[in-house]
């Protein structure tokens, strides 16, 4: 059974930091990433990383967030610094399995940034 289990969300003041983790199991993952969905808005890609370490970020988090992964642990991380109230959302881990190619989602973790 393939699973993605997230941890690390919470409440933080503006300017603070949080680190999200997503531990995968049951298969080998290619691309892994983080999406977020704020109330009344569409889910958006925050950051993604390939198995080889190539990364991409949405413009609003560049310079503040860092995505990384540990392939041996099948885990992806999102270090979030200089958090802003507009970063408040439910953050979802997303990962694509290698064979067969399929997308998986975590259950989501709430990140709330107070002003």
Beta strands, then each sheet from edge to edge (+ up, - down):
strand 1: 3-7
strand 2: 10-13
strand 3: 18-25
strand 4: 29-37
strand 5: 44-49
strand 6: 55-57
strand 7: 65-70
strand 8: 75-80
strand 9: 89-97
strand 10: 102-105
strand 11: 109-114
sheet 1: 1+ 3- 8+ 7-
sheet 2: 2+ 11+ 9- 4+ 5- 6+
sheet 3: 2+ 11+ 9- 10+
end
